[in-house]
Amino acid sequence: MNEDLVIQKIINLEEGVVEVKEKVKKLDEWDTLMSGQDKIIKLLETIRIEDAAAKSKTDRLEKRIDEFAILSTLSSS
């Protein structure tokens, strides 16, 4: 009878170990997903900053072109 109880406890412990391993695996997968999400957010922030810088440069160039066009018009008059 005692042997049956010991065997049942061992089986229950083994089932518990398997359950814990599955939970740890899910947590590892979650950590990987969160890490990937953080990298994507950082990349999007970098793209946004670079886009703002490019727009600023474009705006300055357009302003210079307009100024040059005005000066050219004044010079030819």
TAGICOR-V334388 format. One record per residue. OMEGA is omega in whole degrees, -180 to 180 (NA if undefined). NEAR is the number of other ideal C-beta (glycine too) atoms within 8 Angstrom. Layout:
{{OMEGA | NEAR} {OMEGA | NEAR}}
This chain:
{{179 | 4} {179 | 5} {178 | 6} {179 | 7} {179 | 8} {179 | 8} {180 | 8} {179 | 8} {179 | 8} {179 | 8} {179 | 8} {179 | 8} {179 | 8} {177 | 8} {178 | 8} {179 | 8} {179 | 8} {180 | 8} {179 | 8} {179 | 8} {179 | 8} {179 | 8} {178 | 8} {178 | 8} {178 | 8} {178 | 8} {177 | 8} {178 | 8} {179 | 8} {178 | 8} {179 | 8} {178 | 8} {-179 | 8} {178 | 8} {178 | 8} {179 | 8} {178 | 8} {179 | 8} {179 | 8} {179 | 8} {179 | 8} {179 | 8} {178 | 8} {177 | 8} {178 | 8} {179 | 8} {-180 | 8} {179 | 8} {180 | 8} {178 | 8} {178 | 8} {179 | 8} {179 | 8} {179 | 8} {179 | 8} {178 | 8} {179 | 8} {179 | 8} {179 | 8} {179 | 8} {178 | 8} {178 | 8} {179 | 8} {178 | 8} {178 | 8} {179 | 8} {179 | 8} {179 | 8} {178 | 8} {179 | 8} {179 | 8} {179 | 8} {180 | 8} {-179 | 7} {-177 | 6} {-179 | 5} {NA | 4}}
